[in-house]
Amino acid sequence: MCCEVLQKLLSPLPPDVILTQFHDELLTGLQHDELPVRKLCLSQVTDMFNPLHAGKFVIC
């Protein structure tokens, strides 16, 4: 349930904001023991590479 709430909160944020403000948390979440946490983080990272978001962020 917590992951569902977080997903709804993060969804409207632009990819560059998620990447810069939650970089460490995303990396930690991708290695988390709980599958729902990994799925949430992976979905956020995947959304950043969605063609709809193309050109909205820069990865350095």
N, C-alpha and C positions, 0 to 999 in steps of 0.2 A: 504494500500500500504506500509506503514512504517513497518508493521509486516512482510510482505512478504520479504522486503529487509533484515530485521534483521534475519529472518529465514535462508536466503541464507548465510548471514555472519556467523551465529553461527553453521550451519550444519557441516562444516569441522573441527570444534574444537573437540578435544577429550572430553569425558564426564567429566573427572576429572578437566579439565580447566574450563568448563562451571560451574560445581558445586562449585569450589573454588572461581573463579573470579566473578561469577554472582549470588551467593547464595541469597543475600538480594533482588536483582532485580527479581529473579525467584519467591521468596515468595510474593513480592509485586504484580508482574504480575498475579499470580494465584488468587489474590483477586481483581483484577482490574474490573472496571465497564464495560469495553468494551470486548465483546466476542472474537474478534480477538486476543486481547492481552492475554487473558486467554488461548485460544487455542494454541498460539505460545509457551507460557511457559509450558503448559501441554505436548506439543509435544516434547519439549526439555527434560523434566523430563522423559517422556516415553522412549525416545531414549536412555537415560542413562541405562535403564534396559533391553535394547535389547540384546539378546544373542550374537550378533556380537560384542558387547562392553564388554562382560563378562571378568573380570579380569583386565580391563584397569584402574580401579579406586577403591578407598577404601572410604567407608563412615564411618566417625568416630562419 
